[in-house]
């Protein structure tokens, strides 16, 4: 059974002319890291938050969001609270904004499992100390306040807090953005070790393609609320099958890049206040034809690349595709 199984998820918000999430399909197996990448506003964070039932006010959702086989979209508030302190947990982008500065670290780590009755206070304290050790911190931090810790230490505390309920699924929403480069590398390495140790599935949300390639087993590329390409990380980055993925890779700084300006993607993402017909990327795509503007492409498998799929009418035209091999 998958840790996370999102099936045909469509999410609408008040005042929008089209869904902000439009038919999203995504799975995360236990012990697997799946990256969800794309521009700001593409729907990455909404997709990850749907796994905890954290939907915006007034949102209406269709489809299924299964965590450990249970549909989050049909859960009552009591079951959602149990889910959020047990089977699924989120690591937020900015640890200083996610941890109450007036409470000690020990209170932050143990509050959820104590209030739900999942552990006694004594057991919760022992579990918190064990997890602080697992993330490379000492038990003395249980008595400290968040303001006494560095950003990297706080993110480790966040990770320990996410593991308190022994989750099958971790949702990491750009967890290294607020950290310096050294702390970023430490947190990424730590997440990899913890995933292997606890067998937890990890959905890693990021706009950093290099980071996605380094940490993930599989990658989903999202644009305008749709998954436009998905597949094993190595195959997807070596031979992209969607023009949007190829454009993102071309715009990524590289040490071996030629001198000059970085490549850029012309145009803007589609406006949520306007209806969308055809491919969402058609207005910015160099391969777009009348078919692209009239008919939304379905996900098609890449020849000779198991598990690699792209929603593009003209994926064979891409340089470096298997058609050119």
C-alpha positions as CSV (number, residue, x, y, z in Angstrom):
1,X,0.0,0.0,0.0
2,X,1.3,3.5,-0.9
3,X,2.0,6.0,1.8
4,X,0.2,8.6,-0.4
5,X,-2.0,8.0,-3.4
6,X,-3.6,11.1,-5.0
7,X,-6.2,10.2,-7.6
8,X,-7.7,12.7,-10.1
9,X,-7.6,15.6,-7.5
10,X,-9.4,18.7,-8.7
11,X,-9.5,21.7,-6.4
12,X,-11.5,24.9,-7.0
13,X,-11.3,28.2,-5.1
14,X,-14.0,30.9,-4.9
15,X,-13.5,33.5,-7.6
16,X,-11.5,31.4,-10.0
17,X,-12.6,30.4,-13.5
18,X,-10.7,27.1,-13.5
19,X,-9.4,24.6,-11.0
20,X,-6.2,25.4,-9.2
21,X,-5.5,21.7,-9.2
22,X,-6.7,20.0,-12.3
23,X,-6.7,16.2,-12.3
24,X,-3.5,15.6,-10.2
25,X,-2.4,12.0,-9.9
26,X,0.6,11.2,-7.7
27,X,1.9,8.4,-5.5
28,X,4.5,8.0,-2.8
29,X,5.5,4.5,-1.7
30,X,6.9,3.8,1.9
31,X,10.6,4.6,2.0
32,X,10.5,6.5,-1.3
33,X,11.3,10.1,-2.0
34,X,9.2,11.8,-4.6
35,X,9.9,15.4,-5.7
36,X,7.2,17.8,-6.8
37,X,8.8,20.7,-8.8
38,X,7.5,23.8,-10.7
39,X,7.2,27.5,-10.6
40,X,5.7,29.5,-7.8
41,X,1.9,29.3,-8.0
42,X,1.9,26.0,-9.9
43,X,0.0,24.2,-7.2
44,X,2.9,22.3,-5.5
45,X,2.1,23.4,-1.9
46,X,-1.7,22.9,-2.3
47,X,-1.0,19.4,-3.5
48,X,1.1,18.5,-0.5
49,X,-1.3,20.2,2.0
50,X,-4.2,18.2,0.6
51,X,-2.6,15.1,2.1
52,X,-3.3,16.6,5.6
53,X,-6.7,18.1,4.6
54,X,-5.3,21.6,4.9
55,X,-7.4,23.2,2.2
56,X,-8.0,26.9,1.8
57,X,-11.3,28.4,3.1
58,X,-14.1,27.8,0.6
59,X,-12.2,25.2,-1.4
60,X,-14.1,22.4,-3.1
61,X,-12.3,19.2,-3.9
62,X,-13.0,16.2,-6.1
63,X,-11.1,13.0,-6.4
64,X,-9.4,11.0,-3.7
65,X,-6.4,11.7,-1.4
66,X,-5.4,8.4,0.3
67,X,-2.9,8.4,3.1
68,X,-2.1,4.8,4.2
69,X,-5.3,3.8,2.3
70,X,-7.6,6.3,4.1
71,X,-9.3,9.1,2.1
72,X,-8.4,12.4,3.7
73,X,-11.1,14.3,1.8
74,X,-13.9,12.4,3.6
75,X,-12.4,12.5,7.1
76,X,-14.2,14.3,10.0
77,X,-12.2,16.8,12.1
78,X,-11.4,14.2,14.8
79,X,-9.9,11.8,12.3
80,X,-8.0,14.6,10.7
81,X,-6.4,15.6,14.0
82,X,-5.4,11.9,14.6
83,X,-3.9,11.8,11.0
84,X,-1.9,15.0,11.5
85,X,-0.3,13.7,14.8
86,X,0.2,10.2,13.6
87,X,0.3,8.8,10.0
88,X,1.3,12.0,8.2
89,X,3.3,15.1,9.1
90,X,4.6,18.2,7.4
91,X,8.0,20.0,7.6
92,X,7.3,23.6,6.8
93,X,9.5,26.0,4.9
94,X,10.4,28.4,7.7
95,X,10.9,26.8,11.1
96,X,10.9,30.1,13.0
97,X,7.4,30.8,11.7
98,X,6.2,27.3,12.5
99,X,7.4,27.0,16.1
100,X,5.9,29.1,18.9
101,X,8.7,31.2,20.3
102,X,7.2,31.4,23.7
103,X,7.1,27.6,24.3
104,X,10.1,25.4,25.0
105,X,11.3,22.9,22.4
106,X,10.2,20.0,24.5
107,X,6.6,21.4,24.6
108,X,6.6,21.8,20.8
109,X,7.7,18.2,20.3
110,X,5.4,16.5,22.7
111,X,2.2,18.6,22.6
112,X,0.5,16.8,19.8
113,X,0.9,13.2,21.0
114,X,0.0,14.2,24.6
115,X,-3.2,16.1,23.6
116,X,-4.4,13.2,21.5
117,X,-3.6,10.6,24.2
118,X,-1.3,8.8,21.9
119,X,1.5,8.8,24.5
120,X,1.8,9.6,28.2
121,X,3.9,12.6,29.2
122,X,6.8,10.4,30.2
123,X,6.7,8.3,27.0
124,X,6.5,11.5,24.9
125,X,9.5,13.0,26.7
126,X,11.6,9.8,26.0
127,X,10.5,9.8,22.4
128,X,11.4,13.4,22.0
129,X,14.8,12.9,23.4
130,X,15.4,9.9,21.1
131,X,14.4,11.8,18.0
132,X,16.6,14.8,18.9
133,X,19.4,12.3,19.1
134,X,18.4,10.9,15.7
135,X,18.6,14.4,14.1
136,X,21.9,15.1,15.7
137,X,20.9,17.2,18.7
138,X,21.2,16.7,22.4
139,X,18.4,16.2,25.0
140,X,19.4,19.4,26.7
141,X,17.5,21.3,23.9
142,X,14.2,20.1,25.4
143,X,14.5,22.9,27.9
144,X,15.5,25.6,25.5
145,X,13.4,28.2,23.6
146,X,13.4,28.5,19.8
147,X,15.2,31.9,20.0
148,X,18.2,30.1,21.5
149,X,18.7,27.9,18.5
150,X,20.1,28.5,15.0
151,X,18.0,28.1,11.8
152,X,19.6,24.8,11.0
153,X,19.0,23.5,14.5
154,X,15.3,24.6,14.4
155,X,14.8,22.8,11.2
156,X,16.2,19.7,12.8
157,X,13.7,20.2,15.6
158,X,10.9,20.5,13.1
159,X,12.0,17.2,11.5
160,X,12.0,15.5,14.9
161,X,8.6,16.9,15.6
162,X,7.3,15.5,12.4
163,X,8.5,12.1,13.3
164,X,7.0,12.1,16.8
165,X,3.9,10.2,15.7
166,X,5.8,7.6,13.7
167,X,4.3,8.7,10.3
168,X,4.2,6.7,7.2
169,X,4.3,10.0,5.2
170,X,6.4,13.1,5.5
171,X,5.5,16.2,3.5
172,X,8.5,18.6,3.1
173,X,7.5,22.0,1.7
174,X,10.8,23.6,0.6
175,X,12.3,22.7,3.9
176,X,15.8,24.2,3.1
177,X,14.7,27.6,1.6
178,X,15.3,29.6,4.8
179,X,18.7,28.0,5.5
180,X,22.3,28.8,4.5
181,X,24.0,26.4,2.0
182,X,25.8,24.4,4.7
183,X,22.6,23.9,6.7
184,X,20.7,23.0,3.6
185,X,23.2,20.2,2.8
186,X,23.0,18.9,6.4
187,X,19.2,18.8,6.4
188,X,19.0,17.1,3.0
189,X,21.5,14.4,4.2
190,X,19.5,14.0,7.4
191,X,16.2,13.5,5.6
192,X,17.8,10.8,3.5
193,X,19.2,8.9,6.5
194,X,15.9,9.2,8.4
195,X,13.9,7.9,5.4
196,X,16.1,4.8,5.3
197,X,16.0,4.3,9.1
198,X,12.2,4.8,9.6
199,X,10.9,3.6,6.2
200,X,8.9,6.9,5.8
201,X,7.7,8.0,2.4
202,X,8.7,11.6,1.6
203,X,7.0,14.1,-0.7
204,X,9.6,16.8,-1.3
205,X,8.2,20.1,-2.7
206,X,10.8,22.4,-4.3
207,X,11.5,24.8,-7.1
208,X,15.2,23.8,-7.2
209,X,15.7,21.2,-10.0
210,X,19.2,20.4,-8.9
211,X,18.0,19.6,-5.4
212,X,15.2,17.5,-6.7
213,X,17.6,15.5,-8.9
214,X,19.9,14.9,-5.9
215,X,17.3,13.7,-3.3
216,X,14.5,12.0,-5.2
217,X,13.7,8.6,-6.7
218,X,10.9,10.0,-8.9
219,X,9.9,13.5,-10.0
220,X,6.6,15.1,-10.9
221,X,6.8,18.4,-12.8
222,X,3.8,20.6,-12.2
223,X,2.5,23.5,-14.3
224,X,-0.8,25.5,-13.8
225,X,-2.2,22.9,-11.5
226,X,-1.4,19.9,-13.7
227,X,1.3,17.3,-13.6
228,X,2.9,17.7,-17.1
229,X,5.7,15.2,-16.7
230,X,6.7,12.4,-14.3
231,X,9.2,9.7,-14.1
232,X,12.4,8.4,-12.5
233,X,14.6,11.3,-11.6
234,X,17.6,10.3,-13.8
235,X,15.5,9.7,-16.9
236,X,13.4,12.8,-16.5
237,X,16.4,15.2,-16.1
238,X,18.6,13.4,-18.8
239,X,15.8,13.2,-21.4
240,X,12.9,15.6,-20.6
241,X,9.8,14.8,-22.6
242,X,7.8,18.0,-22.0
243,X,8.8,21.5,-23.3
244,X,8.2,23.0,-19.8
245,X,10.6,20.6,-18.1
246,X,13.2,21.2,-20.8
247,X,12.8,25.0,-20.4
248,X,13.2,24.8,-16.6
249,X,16.4,22.8,-17.1
250,X,17.7,25.2,-19.6
251,X,17.1,28.1,-17.2
252,X,19.0,26.3,-14.3
253,X,22.5,27.7,-13.6
254,X,25.3,25.2,-14.3
255,X,29.1,25.4,-13.7
256,X,29.7,24.3,-17.3
257,X,27.3,26.7,-18.8
258,X,28.5,29.1,-21.5
259,X,29.1,32.7,-20.5
260,X,26.1,35.1,-20.9
261,X,22.6,35.5,-19.8
262,X,20.6,32.6,-18.5
263,X,17.8,31.2,-20.6
264,X,14.3,32.4,-19.6
265,X,10.8,31.1,-20.3
266,X,8.9,33.8,-22.2
267,X,5.4,34.8,-21.1
268,X,3.4,34.3,-17.9
269,X,1.5,31.3,-16.4
270,X,-2.2,31.3,-17.3
271,X,-4.5,33.5,-15.2
272,X,-6.8,31.6,-12.8
273,X,-9.6,34.1,-13.6
274,X,-9.7,32.9,-17.2
275,X,-11.0,29.6,-18.6
276,X,-8.2,27.4,-19.9
277,X,-8.6,25.3,-23.1
278,X,-6.0,22.9,-24.5
279,X,-2.5,22.6,-23.1
280,X,-1.8,25.0,-20.2
281,X,1.8,25.7,-21.5
282,X,0.7,26.3,-25.2
283,X,1.0,30.1,-25.0
284,X,4.7,29.8,-23.9
285,X,5.7,26.7,-25.9
286,X,7.9,26.8,-29.0
287,X,6.3,23.6,-30.3
288,X,2.7,24.7,-29.9
289,X,0.2,24.1,-32.7
290,X,-3.5,24.5,-33.1
291,X,-4.0,21.1,-31.6
292,X,-2.2,22.2,-28.4
293,X,-4.5,25.2,-28.0
294,X,-7.7,23.2,-28.5
295,X,-7.1,19.9,-26.9
296,X,-5.4,19.2,-23.5
297,X,-2.9,16.4,-23.9
298,X,-3.1,13.2,-21.8
299,X,0.0,11.7,-20.2
300,X,1.8,9.4,-22.7
301,X,4.6,6.9,-21.9
302,X,8.1,7.7,-23.2
303,X,9.3,4.9,-25.5
304,X,11.8,2.7,-23.8
305,X,11.6,4.6,-20.5
306,X,9.5,2.7,-18.0
307,X,7.5,4.9,-15.7
308,X,8.3,8.1,-17.6
309,X,5.2,10.0,-18.9
310,X,4.6,13.4,-20.4
311,X,1.4,15.3,-21.2
312,X,2.5,16.7,-24.5
313,X,1.2,16.3,-28.1
314,X,4.7,16.9,-29.5
315,X,7.1,15.3,-27.0
316,X,9.0,13.5,-29.7
317,X,10.2,16.8,-31.1
318,X,12.2,17.6,-28.1
319,X,16.0,17.6,-28.5
320,X,17.4,14.7,-26.5
321,X,14.2,12.7,-26.5
322,X,14.3,9.0,-27.2
323,X,13.1,9.7,-30.7
324,X,16.6,11.3,-31.3
325,X,18.5,8.5,-29.7
